[in-house]
Amino acid sequence: MSIEQKIAELQQVSAEQTTASQAVVQEVSGKMAAIDKKTNDSIAKVESTYDQKANGLTIIATDSYRKAVEHNSGGRNTVIYDAQGNPNIMCVIPRFNIEDLGLTALDLGTGVHPAFVTNGAPRGEILVGKYLASSPAGGSAVIGGPQPRNTVNYDTAKQLCTQKGDNWHLMSIHEWAAIALWSLANGTVPRGNTNCGRSHEAKWETARRADNGLPGDTSGTGRTDTGKGPATWNHDHTEFGICDLVGNVWEWIDQMKLDDGQILTTLDNNPAVAEANWHRHPAYFDSTSDNHSGAGNNGSPVLSDSVTKRNGPADDDSNDYPYMDNPHFAAITKSAGYTPNELLRRLLIESATTATVVGSILCRNYGDRFPLRGGGFRDGSSAGLGTISLGSSRSHSMSGFGFRPAFFV
């Protein structure tokens, strides 16, 4: 055999070995791919099963918590989880007729209170935060024990409520008034933290202060933890009522404002109505003086059909000019041309008598002013279910300003 023949034979053998090796590689690769696929499928199945079981356990846990709260409260409290996953303990407020309250001296008319009506359609109940909003990660929550969220302006308070998801909203002027009137009718008007960790009316009623200070000590921070006060600080004087409506921190309220002294509200409890479309009532807070000097108290406001004396420039949202004040919102006078307004009486902005819930009124009849109700921990007898401050612009923020979410079912 020649050298050329041997070389050709070796090349043939090498080619056959290469082909065989490639076949083995392909066979092994195919088997490895099949093994990888089975492994990946098994891992995915295990992960899917784990996720399903974890989600199921979460649903069971949260549902059990809600059922426990409802069972222990006889259905008067429930738990709603928001879009951030935070729990919110809510008080269930059933619809009532105004005439059934028996508050005839207040001249409130008849029919369903507007808190239970949205765009003309009645609701069977509303859910209102049992506690002031606090500050968990990612938003706000309504739970007992922590300090209330504070140092928020109107827009922030409203946004923190709406970002909780569908049907969430900042507590409205309608909801506040309905609860206050119900408490008055039932003889359960609450006290609260109105004297630096205690009630100014019943000084033995106390709760833990933010600074752990002594009740009544005017130094330091006298805010109390949410829901830590006695049952007499709740709207129904039971442990299942709405806590801390009076005192502690002022609460931003939605669906009402002053525009250069004119009163604007929604006509019923409808947070979907744009602010630009709120109803302009023929009702104004007038002043007895046109003084623009300083930023002090310029006397009591007057309910009127127009503003004849303004204490600051129109459209000026600053606090650089005088304000008006009266220790009892129901005691302010009405001008000769003013026409009494039933809806404003139902909202505890106007009153037919001083025999109603107590509380002061403060207002400025220049610029846009948004309501805060209830009073703060230093406000003593000025705080109350009837208390309303209409002196702050939407951007005003203080450590004494908080808020309370509400929910539609």
Phi, psi and omega in degrees: 000132183283167179297321181297321180293319180296319179297317179298320180295317179297321178297322179294317180296319180297319180296319179295321179294321179297316179298318179295319180296317179298322178296318179296317179300315180298319181295316180294318179299317179298317180293320179295321178298318179296319179296316179300317181297316179297320180296313180297319178298320180293317179298314180299321180295318179296315180296319179296317179296319179297314181299317180297317180291321178296315178297320179296319179294321178297315179299316180297317182296311182293321179294322178294321178298313179300314181296324179294316179298315180295319181295313184292334182260003183065030179083002181279340173236152174215176180237128175241127176269134184267183184296338177271000180085007181278139176282147179223116179274121188241146173267133180271120182248106181287152178298145175218158175271140183299317183294337181285347177288337179075020182263060188297328182294340181277350176054059185263357181080201183229171178100183182288137176297141184298346175299336183254022179228131177233116182053040177087348182261129182286152174245145179287331180196164171233156178246125182239139181307126178295327182238160168299149179296139174245189194237076170281175178296134172087006179162234181218159178216156179248089182222153181275141172119313181283175173289146176294145173295137184217183182058048176238146174267178183300311183297321179294315179301316181294317181293322178296332177282312184292330180287352177290344177128182181302141175076359175273145178201160173292136181311135187263165175301327179292315183293317179302311184295320180300315180294319180296316180294320177299316179297318179298315181295327183267002180069029183235035177301123187281153164267192180182190179281088183247003182215061172056055177103002178211169174279136177289338180276321183228088192293347176281350178272110187226168171210163183295130179279158178301327182259009182059023181281175180287139175303131179091348179289119186282351175273162179078197182253112186267012175296145177251159179296151182296126174075008184275352181282175179289170182299335179290354174266005180253155191294338180244009181060027173234167180289353181257008182272178177283127188265148166062035173290332181253126177076196182070276171228149172296146181247122172298138182235142184257169174070029174200145172199167168256135174241101185051040176095344180276140182273125175240136174215166163284158182275337169213187191279082188226091181292349180284345180289125179295145182306324180295341183255008176297148185287132177269108179283149173283054186218133185222157169261107179266165178247156175274356181214146176264025179298130175248008189272130178073191181229028183266193183282128182251020179099187185280142173288162178233128174287127188215168176271003177193168172260117177258335180224116182252141185264008176196169180295141176303144178068013178264113183272005182284173174250031188273000184231173186297158173243170176242151187208145171215136183295345177222117184303329184279354184262359181289150182277165178240139180290163181298329183270000184282134176260118180307143189239112184298317180298319179294330174291321178295337181262006179057039171258324174242160176214146177274349183204157175276354179277069183215191177297147184271165176147148184276168172231137173228136179207160171235132183259037171220140181079179175273129181230132184247145190282141166237139182234162170096323182094174182240184189286350178254004196270353174051229184289349176286338179279154178164173180296336178270353184297134177215130174249124177238047182246355188253140173282170182297335183266359183288130182223132179217161179294345179264011181251125175228199181197171183219123177283157174225166188214140174262132175266000000 
